[in-house]
Amino acid sequence: MKDSGALFFVLMAAMAATMTLVYVPLRIYLTATDRSRRLKLLQRIRRLREELGQPLQS
């Protein structure tokens, strides 16, 4: 009975470690790409505001 409890603990610890190894890099990647997208969008908005502020060129 003690062996099955230890085996269960080891399996759960291994599963948690595997999930961590997958989740952490994925979370870092998604955060970086989200920030990049947000920065590009803000730069685009600034550019459009500047263009709207200038008089029309004919």
C-alpha positions as CSV (number, residue, x, y, z in Angstrom):
1,M,0.0,0.0,0.0
2,K,2.9,2.4,0.7
3,D,4.4,1.8,-2.7
4,S,1.2,2.7,-4.5
5,G,1.0,6.0,-2.6
6,A,4.6,6.8,-3.4
7,L,4.0,5.9,-7.1
8,F,0.9,8.1,-7.2
9,F,2.9,11.0,-5.7
10,V,5.8,10.5,-8.2
11,L,3.3,10.4,-11.2
12,M,1.5,13.5,-10.0
13,A,4.8,15.4,-9.5
14,A,6.0,14.3,-13.0
15,M,2.7,15.5,-14.5
16,A,2.9,18.8,-12.7
17,A,6.5,19.3,-13.9
18,T,5.6,18.5,-17.5
19,M,2.7,20.9,-17.4
20,T,5.0,23.6,-16.1
21,L,7.6,23.0,-18.8
22,V,4.8,23.4,-21.4
23,Y,2.9,26.3,-19.8
24,V,5.7,28.7,-18.8
25,P,7.3,29.0,-22.3
26,L,3.9,29.2,-23.9
27,R,2.8,32.0,-21.5
28,I,6.0,33.9,-22.2
29,Y,5.5,33.6,-26.0
30,L,1.9,34.7,-25.8
31,T,2.7,37.6,-23.6
32,A,5.5,38.8,-25.9
33,T,3.4,38.6,-29.0
34,D,0.5,40.3,-27.4
35,R,2.7,43.2,-26.3
36,S,4.2,43.4,-29.8
37,R,0.7,43.6,-31.3
38,R,-0.4,46.2,-28.9
39,L,2.7,48.3,-29.6
40,K,2.2,48.1,-33.3
41,L,-1.5,49.1,-32.9
42,L,-0.6,52.1,-30.7
43,Q,2.1,53.2,-33.3
44,R,-0.5,53.0,-36.1
45,I,-3.0,55.1,-34.1
46,R,-0.3,57.7,-33.4
47,R,0.5,57.8,-37.1
48,L,-3.1,58.2,-38.1
49,R,-3.6,61.0,-35.5
50,E,-0.6,62.8,-36.9
51,E,-2.0,62.5,-40.5
52,L,-5.4,63.8,-39.4
53,G,-3.8,66.8,-37.7
54,Q,-2.0,67.9,-40.9
55,P,-3.8,69.9,-43.6
56,L,-4.8,68.0,-46.7
57,Q,-2.2,68.0,-49.5
58,S,-3.7,68.3,-53.0
